[in-house]
């Protein structure tokens, strides 16, 4: 039985990244976000919880504000949590109880392999959507909503051109223009992902698509990363003209067509937002649940200010 005493807290500088990545790579519930190179690029700071000789691990992605340390979810990092073989409720809870007390506030997302009732914590449920691509394309296409099939025909009739592996800066610029009116994200975080993408792309574990008008205007784009027999739809961009036409439908359709009949799951990375969830389900995607944890041990006054 795993207890918090069996789990070691390591500062980032003391993590053996070779052993860490071996654990994540062989984990039953492994995800690309937990690899050390991903965390090094996307987390402002991260430390680690390690069971025995890296038999199971949990990254602690943290920051500090007003003198208090807190755990948070990094940009473009959908879920983390406990990774390893045969992870169960007791192991998950032991890791959570082993989180050092200096982290007074948590707002983190665990992974679907950590979805258990927990005695000492009250996780809430978050929603993801996934599509198994083992079937041939024609069978997968039949899962699409009828209106989406019409949208794809409309995009094709408009003479749109689909390009593969376009400049990541072009994709990021479109994504940024789409997100800026909704949420302000520091330019540094976009740049961090660009650098990460180049690393992953150099290992042939990334691809992107762009849909262009005949006059070479980018209407929609999508970035996909690969690990653990998953393709992560990590980043989407949509020009207003592309949204009207439905160009993003073609990004996803093209990816599905290119990767059908593979031992691969398309991970849409969400969403709890009903309109986005409807969009993903309309391609035949199924729900995948995972837990989030909001935990507040801040002093009473600071807690009131936080809320």
Protein Blocks (a to p, Z undefined) as FASTA:
>chain_A
ZZfklpccddfklpcfklmmmmmmmpmkbcfklpmklmmmmpmbdcdddehjhkaccddd
dddeehiacddddehifbgcjddehiafklmmmmmmmpcfklmbdcddddfklgccdfkb
ccdddddddddfkbcfklmmmmpcfklmmmmmmmmmnopacdehiafklmmmmmmmmmmm
moccdfklmmmmmmmmmmmmmnopaccdddddfkopafbdcddddeehiacdfbccddfk
lmmnopmmmmmmmmmmmmgoiacdddehiafbfklmmmmmmnopacdddddddddfbdfk
lmmmmZZ
